[in-house]
Amino acid sequence: MLKQLLIILFFCLLNSIIHAQGYKIDGRIKGLKDSTCYLTYYYENQNFVQDSTIASSDGTIVFEGKKLLKGGMYNVMIGNWQSFDLLITEQKFSFEANIKDIFNTLKFFGSRENDLFYSYQQKSIKDALKIAELSKKPDNLSVNQMYGLQYESEQYKKKFIKAFEGTFASKIIKSTLASDIPPAPKMANGEEDPLWGNKFFVEHYFDNIDLTDDRLINTPFLYQPVKYYFDQLEFLPNDSLNILVDKFLNKSRKTSPMRKYLVSKLANQAEISKVMGRDAVYAHILNKYYINDPLLWDTTTVRLVKERYKYLKNLLIDSKIPNLKATDVNGKEKSLYEVKSAYTILYIYAADCAHCKSFTPQLVKFVQENKAKGIEVFAPIFGNNQETWKGFIKEFGSESFLNVIDKTGKINLYQEFDAQFTPTIYILDKDKKIIGKGNMNIDTMREIIFQ
């Protein structure tokens, strides 16, 4: 009997623990009636639905679930396109507001973070409205008052951040604070360093964003700064960018969700970059933060990344491209390495590719006009339908290319030559070293060959 009682008590305790671990956000919005309301979470520059409920006749709404919500900023969407943000640090709290002016009547119970956040927001919005009104008046008194209020507002932000340091509300506000640039240091000749502003930007742009706090992932305050920062650094050479990537990622904690998020964002940005050869940065990230930091990822992800990196590392600019052997139009095996020319264009295309159909005649003309430069085209096609292949060659006049096809179907152009789009083009020097690559136009090819 005692054993059965203990079992019952155990399961009752377990059930209460599970229930206690969930979330419950309830509120009452005076004047809201029979409206479907949504609790959404921020991810980058978008919102996604987390939960939904229908407001009762007296404006009561309840969002409730058994699993804890991820920390971050959420948004409550109600009828008539109105919404307001919530900070999720506490998992159970309540609020009240009036539908006629939600923002200024919003009050929280059991959530210090939201109390802090809205006390700051409400004052800042009032100041912003006063500043906007003063900006419409041309008299000197109004202009001086406007500048004074702008200064006071900025000082209030700094005081708030310091007074409530360590709170999520403070971190959110601090992430919007621009760093004050100190005076430029003097160079050896006594003049100010003209590049000081750029150097300060590189070193201190993220001073006010806490990259150790995973909750910032689910806010609108992380995605845009990361994207902006690395967009501004697109001009840098790969070696310099790799160093900055490492320094930046070291600001986050190892094996943390923030590290995982940032690694994936930077990898994606490097992979889709329009800067030729930026795949060297992509390869650096794959090797260092996926393959050699496997605790961040599941085994399937690591395995797939290893497979991608195995081929990609041999396809970077300044690398000697792997050899490719296939069958020409006469049924003879031809090798890329056998092509003896000052420049070889490896032109990987597909017969059903619209861009290939328009670009191939341009490439034919470019090669014919520059025969004296010693340019040859080695052109493998996706697929092994010989009738379609020969029809394409005839229709688009590419008989002067060394056209080849993989009759065996064993060559994976997509993987082995990273041909993820068509046409994929590699420009090789006489030693088959890659000097240019990508889905480039004729002008870019001309610049690379004739530089």
GUDORO-62324 format. One record per residue (C-alpha): residue in one letter; x negated, y negated, z negated; residue number from 1. Coordinates in steps of 0.05 Angstrom, whole numbers, plus 5000, padded with zeros to 4 digits. Layout:
! GUDORO-62324
res, xx, yy, zz, n
A, X, Y, Z, NUM
...
! end
This chain:
! GUDORO-62324
res, xx, yy, zz, n
M, 5000, 5000, 5000, 1
L, 4943, 4953, 4982, 2
K, 4907, 4970, 5047, 3
Q, 4969, 4953, 5088, 4
L, 4978, 4888, 5050, 5
L, 4905, 4868, 5063, 6
I, 4914, 4883, 5138, 7
I, 4976, 4839, 5140, 8
L, 4940, 4783, 5104, 9
F, 4881, 4789, 5151, 10
F, 4923, 4781, 5213, 11
C, 4963, 4724, 5182, 12
L, 4896, 4689, 5166, 13
L, 4870, 4703, 5236, 14
N, 4933, 4676, 5268, 15
S, 4929, 4613, 5225, 16
I, 4856, 4602, 5244, 17
I, 4872, 4610, 5318, 18
H, 4930, 4562, 5312, 19
A, 4887, 4512, 5273, 20
Q, 4836, 4512, 5329, 21
G, 4885, 4486, 5380, 22
Y, 4904, 4415, 5396, 23
K, 4967, 4375, 5382, 24
I, 4978, 4303, 5404, 25
D, 5046, 4275, 5389, 26
G, 5072, 4205, 5396, 27
R, 5133, 4162, 5403, 28
I, 5140, 4109, 5457, 29
K, 5200, 4065, 5441, 30
G, 5243, 4055, 5502, 31
L, 5218, 4116, 5540, 32
K, 5273, 4165, 5558, 33
D, 5275, 4233, 5592, 34
S, 5209, 4223, 5629, 35
T, 5159, 4276, 5649, 36
C, 5092, 4258, 5619, 37
Y, 5024, 4285, 5636, 38
L, 4960, 4291, 5596, 39
T, 4903, 4287, 5646, 40
Y, 4828, 4290, 5638, 41
Y, 4775, 4250, 5674, 42
Y, 4722, 4285, 5716, 43
E, 4677, 4240, 5756, 44
N, 4724, 4192, 5794, 45
Q, 4786, 4234, 5790, 46
N, 4840, 4257, 5741, 47
F, 4864, 4328, 5733, 48
V, 4926, 4352, 5696, 49
Q, 4912, 4385, 5629, 50
D, 4983, 4389, 5601, 51
S, 5053, 4363, 5613, 52
T, 5116, 4352, 5572, 53
I, 5183, 4317, 5576, 54
A, 5198, 4258, 5530, 55
S, 5259, 4266, 5486, 56
S, 5315, 4215, 5485, 57
D, 5280, 4176, 5429, 58
G, 5214, 4173, 5467, 59
T, 5179, 4229, 5429, 60
I, 5126, 4267, 5469, 61
V, 5083, 4326, 5446, 62
F, 5022, 4356, 5480, 63
E, 5001, 4421, 5447, 64
G, 4957, 4480, 5463, 65
K, 4921, 4538, 5429, 66
K, 4852, 4522, 5458, 67
L, 4811, 4462, 5437, 68
L, 4807, 4406, 5487, 69
K, 4739, 4387, 5514, 70
G, 4715, 4323, 5484, 71
G, 4719, 4262, 5529, 72
M, 4768, 4211, 5555, 73
Y, 4838, 4232, 5574, 74
N, 4897, 4194, 5603, 75
V, 4971, 4197, 5586, 76
M, 5014, 4185, 5647, 77
I, 5087, 4168, 5636, 78
G, 5144, 4144, 5680, 79
N, 5142, 4080, 5723, 80
W, 5068, 4090, 5738, 81
Q, 5046, 4070, 5669, 82
S, 4988, 4104, 5633, 83
F, 4938, 4094, 5577, 84
D, 4872, 4127, 5558, 85
L, 4857, 4170, 5497, 86
L, 4790, 4190, 5468, 87
I, 4789, 4263, 5448, 88
T, 4744, 4276, 5389, 89
E, 4798, 4293, 5339, 90
Q, 4843, 4350, 5363, 91
K, 4905, 4331, 5324, 92
F, 4932, 4261, 5318, 93
S, 4992, 4218, 5335, 94
F, 5008, 4150, 5364, 95
E, 5065, 4102, 5375, 96
A, 5077, 4045, 5424, 97
N, 5131, 4005, 5459, 98
I, 5147, 4018, 5532, 99
K, 5150, 3942, 5545, 100
D, 5077, 3932, 5527, 101
I, 5042, 3998, 5514, 102
F, 4972, 3970, 5513, 103
N, 4982, 3917, 5460, 104
T, 5030, 3957, 5416, 105
L, 4992, 4022, 5416, 106
K, 4975, 4048, 5346, 107
F, 4942, 4113, 5325, 108
F, 4948, 4157, 5264, 109
G, 4893, 4207, 5247, 110
S, 4845, 4184, 5301, 111
R, 4791, 4135, 5280, 112
E, 4759, 4139, 5348, 113
N, 4821, 4114, 5384, 114
D, 4832, 4061, 5331, 115
L, 4762, 4034, 5345, 116
F, 4768, 4040, 5420, 117
Y, 4833, 4002, 5424, 118
S, 4814, 3949, 5374, 119
Y, 4755, 3933, 5420, 120
Q, 4796, 3939, 5484, 121
Q, 4853, 3895, 5460, 122
K, 4807, 3838, 5440, 123
S, 4765, 3844, 5503, 124
I, 4826, 3841, 5549, 125
K, 4852, 3779, 5512, 126
D, 4784, 3746, 5521, 127
A, 4781, 3766, 5595, 128
L, 4850, 3735, 5607, 129
K, 4829, 3670, 5573, 130
I, 4764, 3669, 5615, 131
A, 4804, 3680, 5679, 132
E, 4851, 3623, 5661, 133
L, 4794, 3575, 5645, 134
S, 4759, 3593, 5711, 135
K, 4818, 3563, 5749, 136
K, 4806, 3494, 5717, 137
P, 4752, 3451, 5749, 138
D, 4740, 3402, 5691, 139
N, 4674, 3406, 5653, 140
L, 4707, 3420, 5586, 141
S, 4742, 3483, 5614, 142
V, 4678, 3506, 5648, 143
N, 4639, 3499, 5583, 144
Q, 4693, 3535, 5544, 145
M, 4692, 3591, 5595, 146
Y, 4617, 3600, 5590, 147
G, 4622, 3598, 5514, 148
L, 4676, 3651, 5512, 149
Q, 4637, 3695, 5560, 150
Y, 4577, 3691, 5513, 151
E, 4620, 3706, 5452, 152
S, 4652, 3765, 5487, 153
E, 4584, 3794, 5504, 154
Q, 4560, 3784, 5433, 155
Y, 4622, 3817, 5406, 156
K, 4608, 3878, 5450, 157
K, 4537, 3884, 5423, 158
K, 4561, 3875, 5350, 159
F, 4614, 3928, 5360, 160
I, 4564, 3977, 5389, 161
K, 4516, 3967, 5331, 162
A, 4570, 3967, 5276, 163
F, 4600, 4033, 5299, 164
E, 4536, 4066, 5325, 165
G, 4543, 4141, 5331, 166
T, 4618, 4141, 5345, 167
F, 4643, 4162, 5413, 168
A, 4679, 4096, 5421, 169
S, 4614, 4059, 5412, 170
K, 4579, 4104, 5463, 171
I, 4634, 4091, 5514, 172
I, 4629, 4016, 5505, 173
K, 4553, 4018, 5505, 174
S, 4553, 4055, 5571, 175
T, 4583, 3993, 5604, 176
L, 4529, 3947, 5575, 177
A, 4476, 3923, 5623, 178
S, 4404, 3925, 5598, 179
D, 4372, 3857, 5585, 180
I, 4311, 3851, 5630, 181
P, 4252, 3822, 5590, 182
P, 4205, 3771, 5623, 183
A, 4159, 3800, 5675, 184
P, 4088, 3815, 5650, 185
K, 4029, 3779, 5679, 186
M, 3983, 3813, 5729, 187
A, 3907, 3807, 5729, 188
N, 3911, 3744, 5772, 189
G, 3957, 3710, 5721, 190
E, 4020, 3714, 5764, 191
E, 4084, 3751, 5745, 192
D, 4092, 3821, 5772, 193
P, 4140, 3812, 5832, 194
L, 4162, 3885, 5826, 195
W, 4178, 3881, 5752, 196
G, 4254, 3882, 5763, 197
N, 4249, 3945, 5805, 198
K, 4204, 3979, 5754, 199
F, 4250, 3961, 5697, 200
F, 4310, 3988, 5735, 201
V, 4275, 4055, 5747, 202
E, 4253, 4063, 5674, 203
H, 4311, 4034, 5636, 204
Y, 4375, 4040, 5676, 205
F, 4401, 4095, 5631, 206
D, 4380, 4064, 5565, 207
N, 4452, 4052, 5545, 208
I, 4480, 4119, 5568, 209
D, 4472, 4177, 5519, 210
L, 4454, 4236, 5563, 211
T, 4453, 4282, 5502, 212
D, 4529, 4274, 5492, 213
D, 4567, 4325, 5533, 214
R, 4632, 4288, 5523, 215
L, 4611, 4235, 5573, 216
I, 4620, 4286, 5629, 217
N, 4695, 4279, 5621, 218
T, 4697, 4204, 5627, 219
P, 4693, 4154, 5685, 220
F, 4627, 4127, 5657, 221
L, 4575, 4178, 5679, 222
Y, 4587, 4199, 5752, 223
Q, 4582, 4130, 5783, 224
P, 4518, 4108, 5747, 225
V, 4483, 4173, 5765, 226
K, 4503, 4167, 5838, 227
Y, 4485, 4093, 5841, 228
Y, 4417, 4104, 5809, 229
F, 4395, 4158, 5857, 230
D, 4426, 4123, 5917, 231
Q, 4380, 4064, 5902, 232
L, 4320, 4110, 5900, 233
E, 4332, 4142, 5967, 234
F, 4273, 4104, 5997, 235
L, 4222, 4139, 5952, 236
P, 4178, 4195, 5978, 237
N, 4195, 4265, 5955, 238
D, 4137, 4272, 5905, 239
S, 4157, 4208, 5869, 240
L, 4231, 4227, 5869, 241
N, 4215, 4295, 5840, 242
I, 4178, 4261, 5782, 243
L, 4238, 4216, 5768, 244
V, 4286, 4274, 5772, 245
D, 4246, 4311, 5719, 246
K, 4242, 4250, 5674, 247
F, 4316, 4238, 5682, 248
L, 4337, 4309, 5667, 249
N, 4292, 4311, 5606, 250
K, 4338, 4259, 5575, 251
S, 4391, 4314, 5567, 252
R, 4387, 4374, 5521, 253
K, 4364, 4441, 5549, 254
T, 4420, 4492, 5562, 255
S, 4472, 4438, 5548, 256
P, 4534, 4426, 5591, 257
M, 4506, 4357, 5606, 258
R, 4441, 4387, 5633, 259
K, 4481, 4435, 5676, 260
Y, 4525, 4380, 5703, 261
L, 4467, 4334, 5720, 262
V, 4426, 4389, 5753, 263
S, 4484, 4408, 5798, 264
K, 4498, 4335, 5815, 265
L, 4426, 4320, 5834, 266
A, 4419, 4384, 5873, 267
N, 4482, 4368, 5912, 268
Q, 4460, 4296, 5925, 269
A, 4392, 4319, 5951, 270
E, 4423, 4374, 5994, 271
I, 4471, 4327, 6030, 272
S, 4422, 4268, 6034, 273
K, 4414, 4237, 6103, 274
V, 4341, 4224, 6090, 275
M, 4300, 4272, 6132, 276
G, 4261, 4321, 6091, 277
R, 4299, 4308, 6027, 278
D, 4311, 4383, 6022, 279
A, 4242, 4384, 5989, 280
V, 4274, 4352, 5928, 281
Y, 4332, 4401, 5933, 282
A, 4282, 4459, 5934, 283
H, 4246, 4430, 5874, 284
I, 4311, 4428, 5834, 285
L, 4330, 4498, 5855, 286
N, 4263, 4526, 5834, 287
K, 4254, 4489, 5768, 288
Y, 4324, 4483, 5741, 289
Y, 4359, 4545, 5769, 290
I, 4308, 4599, 5780, 291
N, 4261, 4579, 5723, 292
D, 4315, 4557, 5675, 293
P, 4364, 4616, 5681, 294
L, 4396, 4605, 5613, 295
L, 4437, 4549, 5645, 296
W, 4470, 4594, 5695, 297
D, 4505, 4661, 5705, 298
T, 4465, 4717, 5737, 299
T, 4504, 4713, 5803, 300
T, 4487, 4640, 5811, 301
V, 4413, 4652, 5796, 302
R, 4411, 4710, 5846, 303
L, 4443, 4668, 5902, 304
V, 4396, 4610, 5888, 305
K, 4335, 4655, 5891, 306
E, 4358, 4681, 5958, 307
R, 4368, 4610, 5985, 308
Y, 4302, 4585, 5958, 309
K, 4264, 4644, 5987, 310
Y, 4279, 4619, 6057, 311
L, 4284, 4544, 6044, 312
K, 4214, 4537, 6015, 313
N, 4185, 4558, 6083, 314
L, 4228, 4508, 6122, 315
L, 4205, 4443, 6090, 316
I, 4170, 4388, 6130, 317
D, 4095, 4402, 6136, 318
S, 4107, 4477, 6129, 319
K, 4092, 4525, 6186, 320
I, 4160, 4550, 6209, 321
P, 4172, 4626, 6206, 322
N, 4167, 4662, 6273, 323
L, 4230, 4680, 6311, 324
K, 4234, 4735, 6363, 325
A, 4294, 4745, 6409, 326
T, 4312, 4765, 6480, 327
D, 4310, 4716, 6539, 328
V, 4358, 4714, 6599, 329
N, 4314, 4765, 6636, 330
G, 4320, 4816, 6580, 331
K, 4248, 4805, 6554, 332
E, 4230, 4793, 6482, 333
K, 4203, 4723, 6470, 334
S, 4170, 4695, 6408, 335
L, 4172, 4624, 6382, 336
Y, 4099, 4628, 6365, 337
E, 4083, 4646, 6437, 338
V, 4106, 4577, 6462, 339
K, 4043, 4538, 6479, 340
S, 4060, 4464, 6478, 341
A, 4042, 4400, 6442, 342
Y, 4113, 4398, 6415, 343
T, 4165, 4452, 6408, 344
I, 4238, 4436, 6395, 345
L, 4273, 4494, 6360, 346
Y, 4346, 4483, 6381, 347
I, 4396, 4527, 6344, 348
Y, 4465, 4519, 6373, 349
A, 4533, 4553, 6382, 350
A, 4574, 4559, 6446, 351
D, 4638, 4536, 6412, 352
C, 4606, 4475, 6379, 353
A, 4634, 4410, 6408, 354
H, 4573, 4370, 6387, 355
C, 4527, 4422, 6420, 356
K, 4566, 4414, 6485, 357
S, 4556, 4339, 6486, 358
F, 4485, 4339, 6459, 359
T, 4454, 4394, 6502, 360
P, 4455, 4352, 6567, 361
Q, 4423, 4294, 6529, 362
L, 4368, 4340, 6505, 363
V, 4357, 4367, 6575, 364
K, 4349, 4296, 6602, 365
F, 4302, 4276, 6545, 366
V, 4256, 4335, 6557, 367
Q, 4255, 4324, 6632, 368
E, 4238, 4251, 6624, 369
N, 4180, 4267, 6577, 370
K, 4149, 4328, 6609, 371
A, 4081, 4294, 6606, 372
K, 4084, 4296, 6530, 373
G, 4084, 4372, 6532, 374
I, 4153, 4385, 6502, 375
E, 4185, 4454, 6505, 376
V, 4253, 4477, 6477, 377
F, 4262, 4544, 6445, 378
A, 4337, 4554, 6441, 379
P, 4369, 4612, 6402, 380
I, 4445, 4616, 6402, 381
F, 4492, 4639, 6346, 382
G, 4526, 4704, 6364, 383
N, 4507, 4758, 6415, 384
N, 4560, 4751, 6471, 385
Q, 4515, 4748, 6531, 386
E, 4569, 4727, 6580, 387
T, 4588, 4667, 6537, 388
W, 4514, 4651, 6527, 389
K, 4497, 4650, 6601, 390
G, 4560, 4612, 6617, 391
F, 4540, 4557, 6568, 392
I, 4470, 4552, 6598, 393
K, 4498, 4544, 6668, 394
E, 4553, 4496, 6649, 395
F, 4508, 4449, 6609, 396
G, 4445, 4454, 6652, 397
S, 4397, 4481, 6600, 398
E, 4361, 4530, 6646, 399
S, 4295, 4494, 6632, 400
F, 4299, 4515, 6558, 401
L, 4270, 4580, 6535, 402
N, 4339, 4608, 6519, 403
V, 4342, 4669, 6474, 404
I, 4395, 4712, 6442, 405
D, 4394, 4763, 6385, 406
K, 4420, 4825, 6419, 407
T, 4410, 4866, 6356, 408
G, 4450, 4820, 6310, 409
K, 4396, 4826, 6256, 410
I, 4373, 4754, 6255, 411
N, 4410, 4711, 6205, 412
L, 4399, 4641, 6233, 413
Y, 4445, 4611, 6180, 414
Q, 4401, 4637, 6124, 415
E, 4332, 4648, 6153, 416
F, 4330, 4580, 6187, 417
D, 4379, 4543, 6143, 418
A, 4424, 4530, 6203, 419
Q, 4485, 4509, 6163, 420
F, 4510, 4464, 6218, 421
T, 4502, 4463, 6294, 422
P, 4460, 4442, 6326, 423
T, 4404, 4451, 6276, 424
I, 4339, 4422, 6304, 425
Y, 4267, 4431, 6284, 426
I, 4211, 4391, 6316, 427
L, 4145, 4429, 6313, 428
D, 4074, 4408, 6328, 429
K, 4025, 4450, 6368, 430
D, 4011, 4494, 6307, 431
K, 4086, 4504, 6295, 432
K, 4084, 4460, 6234, 433
I, 4151, 4425, 6220, 434
I, 4147, 4349, 6232, 435
G, 4221, 4335, 6237, 436
K, 4286, 4372, 6223, 437
G, 4361, 4364, 6217, 438
N, 4421, 4347, 6260, 439
M, 4386, 4289, 6293, 440
N, 4400, 4245, 6354, 441
I, 4354, 4232, 6413, 442
D, 4329, 4166, 6385, 443
T, 4306, 4200, 6321, 444
M, 4271, 4255, 6361, 445
R, 4236, 4202, 6402, 446
E, 4211, 4167, 6340, 447
I, 4183, 4231, 6311, 448
I, 4148, 4254, 6375, 449
F, 4123, 4186, 6398, 450
Q, 4104, 4156, 6331, 451
! end
